């Protein structure tokens, strides 16, 4: 049975290594970051602009941004609340 990507949650970590950076997860994070005010190209590529946007977003609630959106992590929980 094939895995289905939920439009509401990531299935693996996104961001700096050792993140998995599955394209569907990266695209979801990019979309959510854009909803939060980032100006990313939604291209499913976790490049330096996406990592910088993750860190910028994390500065709102982490004293030391790590550039990673982990499953059930603080950033993931916060970013999923963006509407």
N, C-alpha and C positions, 0 to 999 in steps of 0.2 A: 504494500500500500504506500503510495507516495505521500510525502509530507505536504501539508497545505500551509501556506503562509497566511497568518491572520493579519488583517489590516490594522489590528489594534495592539499587537505586541511583537517584539522581536523574538526570534528563536535562538539567536546566538549574539555574542558581544560585538559591538561596533566601536571602532576608533583605533587608537594606537595598539601596537603589538603587546601582548599576544592575542588581540581580538581576532575573531574569525572573519568578520566583514563579509557575510553573505550578501549578495547584491540586493535582495528584497529587503533585508534588514537595514542596510545602508540607506536605501531609498526611503524607507519609512522614517528613519531618524532625520534624514535631510528634510523631508516634508514637515515633520514636527518642529524642527529647528527653524524652518522658514515661517511657520505659523507663529513662532515665538519671536520673530523679528530678524532672523538671519537672512542673508540674501544669497543663498547657495544655488548652484545649478543642480537640479535633481537628476543626477546621472548614474546613481548606484555605485559610484566610485568613492571610496573613502580616502581621499587625498588630503593634502595639507589644509585646504580651505575647510573641509568638513571637520577635521580634527580641531582646527582653530575655533570653529563655531561651537563645537562641543565644549571646549575649554571655556570659551566666553560664556556660554550658558551655565556651566558649572560654577562660575564665579559668583552666581546668585545664592548659592547654598553650600559650597564646599570651600574650606580655607585653602586647600591645595588641590586645584583641578588636576585630574589625571588623564583627561582626554579619552576616556572610555565610557561607553554606555553598556553596562552589564545587565544581564537578565536579573530582574528583581533587585537591582542595585538602586542606590539613591537617585542617580541621574535618570535611570529608566523610569522609576516611580514618578519623579517630578515631570519629566517630559511627556509622559502619557496623559497628564492632566491638562496639557495645552489644548485650547480649543480655538 
